[in-house]
Amino acid sequence: MVAALTALGINLVNTLVGYIVAKKAFGKDLNVFLSMVFGSLGVRAIVVIASAWYCLSMLEMHQVSFALTFAVMGFMMLMGEILFFHQWFEKSK
C-alpha cells in the first residue's frame, strides 16, 4: 500500500508542477513557452526517475505495486493533462 501511494504521490506532484509551469508560460512568446514547458519536462523527468530509483532501490518498496501504480497513474495523469490543456487552449481562442 505504501508503494502504491508513493507512486501516486510522485505522479501527482509531477502533474501539478507541469500544470503550474504551463499556466505561467501560457500567453508568452512561443519560444519562451516552448522552452519553459520542455525545459521543465526534462527537469521533471530527471526528478521522477531519481525518485522512482530511490523508492525502489534505497527504500526497497514493493516493486510490482509501485511499478503498476506508477505506470497506470502516470498514463492517466498525462492523458488528463493533455485533455485539460487542449480544452484550455480552445477556450482561449
SULWOFEN-V422359 format. One line per field, one symbol per residue. ss: DSSP state (H for helix, E for strand, - for the rest). phi: phi as a letter, one per 20 degrees, with the letter a starting at -180 (. if undefined). A space follows every 10 residues. Layout:
BEGIN
ss=???
phi=???
END
This chain:
BEGIN
ss=-HHHHHHHHH HHHHHHHHHH HHHHH----H HHHHHHHHHH HHHHHHHHHH HHHHHHHH-- --HHHHHHHH HHHHHHHHHH HHHHHHHHHH HH-
phi=.fffffffff ffffffffff ffffefnegg ffgfffffff ffffffffff fffffeeeel ffffffffff ffffffffff ffffffffff fef
END
